[in-house]
Amino acid sequence: MAGRLAHSRQPADPLREVYRDNVEAVYAFFTYSVGHDTAEDLTAATFERVVRSWARFDPERARPRTWILAIARNVLTDHFRRQSHRNAVSLDEHPALAASLVSSDDPAARYLSADTVREWLRELAPRERELLALRFAADLPASEIARALGLTEANVHQIASRALRRLHAQLSPSELTGSA
């Protein structure tokens, strides 16, 4: 029995490292679309799938994070299919994630509240929210987002740029000047 335990632990070590390196990004990805409790459940489901399919991971095709976030996208899609309706963006329990949508060197950023950004996100299409979640919450570069979503890198930049421009255009004059 001890021999089997030692043998079964050895392959798990790379998985532990992959889990530690990616769990926060996966959880942040889910919080863009679902509440805290559901994000935890979906994160667990994602890593269950990662463990089951680890033998099929090909580092020549993608980095582990890209591969794991592709699995996370599938888990989220399955979740929404089961729910038969799409919930609004929920950042209630993690308002700091909303702040990451606006560059810290943007002069308007200091005047934005998490509620404002949350409202803006509700105006975006699901594809735009997902792309921004992969970029800002999961911190994936455009090249890996393109691979995960089946888009070109230029298309990723274009979608993100247009979505962020639309969000920025929603700033009221008082939000731009910081006055009430």
Secondary structure as UniProt FT lines:
FT   HELIX           2..9
FT   TURN            10..11
FT   HELIX           12..31
FT   TURN            32..33
FT   HELIX           36..53
FT   HELIX           54..56
FT   TURN            59..61
FT   HELIX           64..83
FT   TURN            92..93
FT   HELIX           95..99
FT   TURN            100..101
FT   TURN            104..105
FT   TURN            107..108
FT   HELIX           109..111
FT   HELIX           114..122
FT   HELIX           126..132
FT   HELIX           133..137
FT   HELIX           142..149
FT   HELIX           153..169
FT   HELIX           173..177
//
